[in-house]
Amino acid sequence: MHKLKKVFSVLLVLTFVLTATVSAQEDNHLKEITAKSEAAFFTLVLDTVVDMYQFDVQSEEIFRRTVTNLLNENPDLLDPFFKALFASFDDYSEFYTADEYAELLNSLEGITGGIGVYVEKGPQYVHITGTIPESPAAKAGVQGGDLIVAVDGENMEGRSLDYVTYKLRGKVDTNVLITVLRGEETLEFVLTRAELKNTTVSYGVLAGDVGYLGITNFASSTAQEVRDALAYIDTTGVKKLVIDLRNNGGGYVDTAIAIARMLVPAGTIIQHYTRANELTMDYKSYLTESKYNIATLVNENTASAAEILASALQESGASKLVGQKTFGKAVTQSVFPLYADRACKLTTGEYFTRSGKRINKVGLTPDVKVENRSYKLKDTNVDKLIYQTTYPIGVEQEGIKAYKQRLMYMDYTVGAMDNTYSDDFKNAVYAYQSANGITPTGELDLITQIHITNASDDIKVLVDAQLAAAVELLGSPYNGLMAK
């Protein structure tokens, strides 16, 4: 018995020595990877434990135990954990804390104020696709393409679309500081939130025989606004139509479908599939034929519901697409209430075009690719200036329009763009003189003419070559601003 005890003790010592040796080797291996990220380190430790642990365990089981123990001991980590969980899925899935969910519900009911921007999720920052006319953002000079890098000093890098929107909204008449990146330049704007009256449609007649229909986003009121716009265009007898979906980040799919049914010939508008590759909805148009000859403008900020409408117009043969490749978002999200007033938004379906093509992460390729560029005003086809001693107030005279154009590009309200010296133009001249140290008379004298020339020549203006291409595609001349 004594010998057995001694042998057993030796075996224990040998076992301890071997185990300690293996453990030391593993410890050295683990030390070598500590320079890597914590997440990678955790994964390697987990794999090592699964390989070395005496009893049979699976990494999924260990991970579940770890998370359960961690959250039971640290309940404050629940929200950050779910934030990270949903952020790992895609750009559009999102977890809401109780406060964020309440804010989401309030925003859907129109309770909060805003700054008047359309936004879309980008790979690093949320970017602004456009502004609502006369909104705080538009008046302050915020532009489509600006990247929102901070709100009230809080870094927005990697933040979800909903979180950034949540930070931008608030009570009417409260201020918010936004920091944007525009190219290489960082800009700050202090904006006062306002109750926004969001008209989503603009319309008119271009080049004499071409109707224009611009849609900024798809709200609940947009379909009726489009009906009203088309009713007006029909009264002019115009049969050519430019539909402008540039910088349209989307909105309600049902609204886009309703508008498509006014413009797209009979057949599929868009198809909706779920994870099981099941066709859950085939949205149809029942229009015998479109009564318009259409060209549709799109760009890199055309997304979501706007891509649904654009794809139906393109693939039905109702319209050519003009501009740049679209953003590439065509998924549906469902909101699910969760424990303790929390909620989540999860991507639950995807849209495919009339012919079965994928839009999401692919985008739509225009039939006519055109890029807009900025030019100095003097390098465009803006009217040539005519100098004279003075232009008397109240007259109609050749040359006045050229000065109206230049003051307009300097953000002055000049009235009708013609050669009439109207009260609006007089007020614009007076305001310009007052702002630039010239005796304010409202009369366009020679000193003021020369001053306007020097001030306006180097103004950078965006030449809308895309709109020009769309109008010309419809067989009409374009009379707007063009590069020389």
Helices and strands as residue ranges (DSSP letters): H 2-32, H 38-52, H 59-73, G 75-77, H 78-87, E 94-96, H 98-108, E 117-121, E 126-131, H 136-140, E 147-151, E 154-155, H 161-168, E 175-182, E 185-192, E 201-206, E 210-215, H 222-235, E 240-244, H 253-263, E 267-273, E 279-285, E 293-298, H 305-315, E 319-323, E 331-337, G 339-341, E 343-352, E 368-369, E 373-376, G 377-379, E 390-391, H 400-409, H 423-435, E 444-445, H 446-456, E 460-463, H 465-473
